[in-house]
Amino acid sequence: LVASSYTDCIVVGGKQQLKMSTGPPPTKMRRTSQKTTHSRSYPRGVGLDFRKLAGLTLLSYIDHHGVSVRAEAPPSELAVAVARHFESMEVDEETCIGGFLQRLQEGTAGPTEYSRETAAFDGRAPPALARKRRRSKWAARPTEQVAAKVTRTDENGSWILASVQRFYADTETYDVQDEDDTSKLIRLPWSHVMRLSTGTEGCFHKGTDCMAIFPETTSFYRAKVSKDPMWKLSPNGNTPLVKEVVVKFEDDEDEQGRTPHRRVPSRYVIPIPQNYFYEESDDVDLTPPTSK
């Protein structure tokens, strides 16, 4: 017996017979879902279309402002969450523009006072997933030259110049090639790879401890910046940058016991690992307090 709205269709001996129902229309069964529904309607009052942004860009906004989203949320849902948060924000235009100009002046070496004030912070470190997303966002790309640690010790020369072949976001590991020996791949964790300088960071001043490639080698050695860098405009004339850094290497004394000043392209001068991988959230207790 198959029921339609007002007619019962009875199949008898392969033939169909129609019979008008005298009773009330049969009640339709409705499916009930146990899944939590999430709004996917894009707010009409937002002029910006966040759906055009890359997923990592949306996640950066979400992590910075502490927007609540599901771990398995697709990009379309992330865009709606960002748009709704953006719509609810009260923005002081003068403060916002001031923060933008401050970032232009100070570069991208670290967070500005404006970014600190606008960031959501509950007194605890960001969750592991947010930290992993952040590392994936800033991971080196294929063919990019990097500094790679290829030994288990921290002795001079343990960091070498290498090129990235692939980054695995799920395990946060790299495949890199030694620039002096491209015959094999080296699998390294994310904490053993540092991106090189662009010359615009402005993080090296006289007296700063650093690591730099020793002349005519592809290995990084500990050094100290011996002169304040000279800023020059980029070839297009718009961006100030440092083209070279003057350093003194450790254990580089001549016969008279004097350590010479050596010029190294700023690209091949990097912070010591403790500074490069440092995050402010590392100073926060990673274990949330538990009630006794």
Disulfide bonds with the S-S distance in Angstrom:
none
